């Protein structure tokens, strides 16, 4: 093994096909943790105390559902193993972040000009949803790459545009 190799947590699982909500539940939980699916029912996370705890907890939950789960700690073999995995993790994070960026740009365009308060309040709800989506992206981004500053900058710009809309309206409302 290479001395600079990363440790990974691998979860291999099998869940009964019915009810399908159980599969969906586990899938959502793994995505929330930032797991990378290598193939069906085989997930990978960078080894950390938090990832280890999450994977072991999910494995127990899968077994309680009547499924099977196996947890491994491993290192990638070969000189490019870690590089490929890091690239895949970064690609997933970049795609998620780009969805938020597209939404923030669209919201910023909608906030131009003078708007009625109902439209501004609707835009504020969208702003909160996008801010939460960005927070989730950051939580799942185990290996931050370039492009992290763009959504934060757009978030500030949209917040300022919302505050300007409220200032033009009946009263100023703080945007949190």
C-alpha positions as CSV (number, residue, x, y, z in Angstrom):
1,X,0.0,0.0,0.0
2,X,1.1,3.5,-0.7
3,X,2.0,5.6,2.4
4,X,-0.1,8.5,1.2
5,X,-3.2,6.4,0.5
6,X,-6.6,7.5,1.9
7,X,-8.7,5.3,4.1
8,X,-12.3,4.8,2.9
9,X,-15.5,3.4,4.5
10,X,-17.4,1.0,2.2
11,X,-20.9,-0.1,2.8
12,X,-22.2,-3.1,0.8
13,X,-25.9,-3.8,1.4
14,X,-28.9,-5.7,0.3
15,X,-32.4,-4.6,1.2
16,X,-35.7,-6.5,0.6
17,X,-37.4,-5.2,-2.6
18,X,-40.6,-4.5,-0.8
19,X,-41.6,-2.1,0.6
20,X,-39.7,0.2,-1.7
21,X,-39.8,3.1,0.8
22,X,-37.1,1.3,2.8
23,X,-34.7,1.4,-0.2
24,X,-35.5,5.1,-0.8
25,X,-35.0,5.9,2.9
26,X,-31.5,4.3,2.9
27,X,-30.6,5.9,-0.4
28,X,-31.6,9.4,0.8
29,X,-29.6,8.9,4.1
30,X,-26.5,7.9,2.2
31,X,-26.7,10.8,-0.2
32,X,-27.2,13.1,2.8
33,X,-23.9,11.8,4.3
34,X,-22.2,12.5,1.0
35,X,-21.7,8.9,0.0
36,X,-20.6,8.0,-3.5
37,X,-22.3,5.1,-5.1
38,X,-19.7,2.9,-6.8
39,X,-22.5,0.6,-8.1
40,X,-25.9,-0.5,-6.9
41,X,-25.8,-1.0,-3.1
42,X,-22.1,-0.3,-2.8
43,X,-21.2,3.1,-1.3
44,X,-18.0,4.8,-0.4
45,X,-17.2,7.6,2.1
46,X,-13.9,9.0,3.2
47,X,-13.0,7.4,6.5
48,X,-13.6,9.7,9.4
49,X,-15.1,9.1,12.9
50,X,-18.4,10.7,11.7
51,X,-18.6,8.6,8.5
52,X,-17.8,5.5,10.4
53,X,-20.6,6.2,12.9
54,X,-23.1,7.0,10.1
55,X,-22.2,3.9,8.1
56,X,-22.4,1.6,11.0
57,X,-25.7,3.1,12.1
58,X,-27.1,2.7,8.6
59,X,-25.8,-0.9,8.5
60,X,-27.7,-1.6,11.7
61,X,-30.8,0.0,10.3
62,X,-30.6,-2.1,7.1
63,X,-30.3,-5.3,9.1
64,X,-33.3,-4.2,11.2
65,X,-35.3,-3.9,7.9
66,X,-34.4,-7.5,7.2
67,X,-31.5,-6.8,4.9
68,X,-27.8,-7.5,4.9
69,X,-25.1,-4.9,5.4
70,X,-21.3,-5.2,5.4
71,X,-19.0,-2.4,6.4
72,X,-15.4,-2.3,5.4
73,X,-12.5,0.1,5.9
74,X,-10.2,0.0,2.8
75,X,-7.6,1.8,0.7
76,X,-7.7,2.1,-3.0
77,X,-5.2,-0.1,-4.8
78,X,-3.1,1.2,-7.6
79,X,-1.5,4.5,-8.2
80,X,-4.6,6.3,-9.5
81,X,-7.2,4.8,-7.2
82,X,-7.6,7.7,-4.8
83,X,-7.3,10.3,-7.6
84,X,-10.2,8.7,-9.5
85,X,-12.4,8.6,-6.4
86,X,-11.5,12.2,-5.4
87,X,-12.4,13.3,-8.9
88,X,-15.8,11.5,-8.7
89,X,-16.6,13.1,-5.3
90,X,-15.6,16.6,-6.7
91,X,-17.7,16.1,-9.8
92,X,-20.8,15.2,-7.8
93,X,-20.3,18.2,-5.5
94,X,-19.7,20.5,-8.5
95,X,-23.0,19.4,-10.2
96,X,-25.0,19.9,-7.0
97,X,-23.4,23.3,-6.5
98,X,-24.1,24.3,-10.1
99,X,-27.8,23.6,-9.6
100,X,-27.8,26.1,-6.7
101,X,-25.9,28.6,-8.7
102,X,-28.4,28.4,-11.6
103,X,-31.2,28.9,-9.1
104,X,-29.5,31.9,-7.5
105,X,-28.8,33.5,-10.8
106,X,-32.5,33.1,-11.9
107,X,-33.7,34.5,-8.6
108,X,-31.3,37.5,-8.9
109,X,-32.7,38.3,-12.3
110,X,-36.3,38.0,-10.9
111,X,-35.5,40.6,-8.2
112,X,-34.7,43.4,-10.7
113,X,-37.0,46.4,-10.8
114,X,-39.8,47.2,-8.4
115,X,-41.8,44.2,-7.3
116,X,-45.0,43.8,-5.2
117,X,-44.6,42.5,-1.7
118,X,-46.2,39.1,-2.5
119,X,-43.6,38.5,-5.2
120,X,-40.8,39.6,-2.8
121,X,-42.0,37.3,-0.1
122,X,-42.2,34.4,-2.6
123,X,-38.6,35.2,-3.7
124,X,-37.5,35.2,0.0
125,X,-38.9,31.7,0.3
126,X,-36.9,30.6,-2.8
127,X,-33.8,32.3,-1.3
128,X,-34.2,30.3,1.9
129,X,-34.6,27.0,0.0
130,X,-31.5,27.7,-2.1
131,X,-29.5,28.7,0.9
132,X,-30.4,25.5,2.6
133,X,-29.6,23.5,-0.6
134,X,-26.1,25.2,-0.6
135,X,-25.6,24.3,3.1
136,X,-26.4,20.7,2.3
137,X,-24.0,20.8,-0.7
138,X,-21.2,22.0,1.6
139,X,-22.0,19.4,4.2
140,X,-21.6,16.6,1.6
141,X,-18.6,18.1,-0.1
142,X,-15.8,16.0,1.4
143,X,-13.1,17.3,-0.9
144,X,-13.8,21.0,-1.8
145,X,-12.5,22.0,-5.2
146,X,-12.7,25.2,-7.2
147,X,-15.9,27.1,-7.5
148,X,-17.0,27.3,-3.9
149,X,-16.9,31.1,-3.8
150,X,-19.4,31.6,-6.6
151,X,-22.6,30.4,-4.8
152,X,-21.6,32.3,-1.6
153,X,-21.1,35.5,-3.6
154,X,-24.5,35.1,-5.4
155,X,-26.2,34.3,-2.1
156,X,-24.9,37.7,-0.7
157,X,-26.1,39.5,-3.9
158,X,-29.6,37.9,-3.7
159,X,-29.8,38.8,0.0
160,X,-28.9,42.4,-0.8
161,X,-31.5,42.5,-3.7
162,X,-34.2,41.2,-1.3
163,X,-33.3,43.7,1.3
164,X,-33.5,46.5,-1.3
165,X,-36.9,45.2,-2.4
166,X,-38.1,45.3,1.2
167,X,-36.7,48.8,1.7
168,X,-38.7,50.0,-1.3
169,X,-41.8,48.3,0.0
170,X,-43.9,48.9,3.2
171,X,-41.0,48.3,5.6
172,X,-37.6,46.8,6.0
173,X,-37.5,43.1,6.8
174,X,-34.2,41.5,7.8
175,X,-33.3,38.5,5.6
176,X,-31.9,35.7,7.6
